[in-house]
């Protein structure tokens, strides 16, 4: 089993405790997985989902890390890995009729982007 990808330098960026559920973030992430980093930024900028903004920031941060820290070119960077894990869930309660209460779950997520240099 062979792969056509060249294994270049990989650059990582993370954002933790994003106030959007991982399920909603994954819907946005699936649209940009495997794209060139600059094309992904353009795509994310015009997506209507609320999760597109934090994903945009993480991809832009990874691209800036590649340029500033590693001295790599923006045009050669591709999204090698991008995923959203579940973060901590804040549990609140709302009181209902007859002495009951209704739980409210405020879910959060952690977004990770790994960029890879390809020629």
Secondary structure, 3 states (H helix, E strand, C coil): CCCCCCCCCEEEEEEEEECCCHHHHHHHHHHHCCCEHHHHHHHHHCCCCCHHHHHHHHHHHHHHHHHHCCCCCHHHEEEEEEEEEECCCEEEEEECHHHCEEEEEECCEEEEEEEEECC
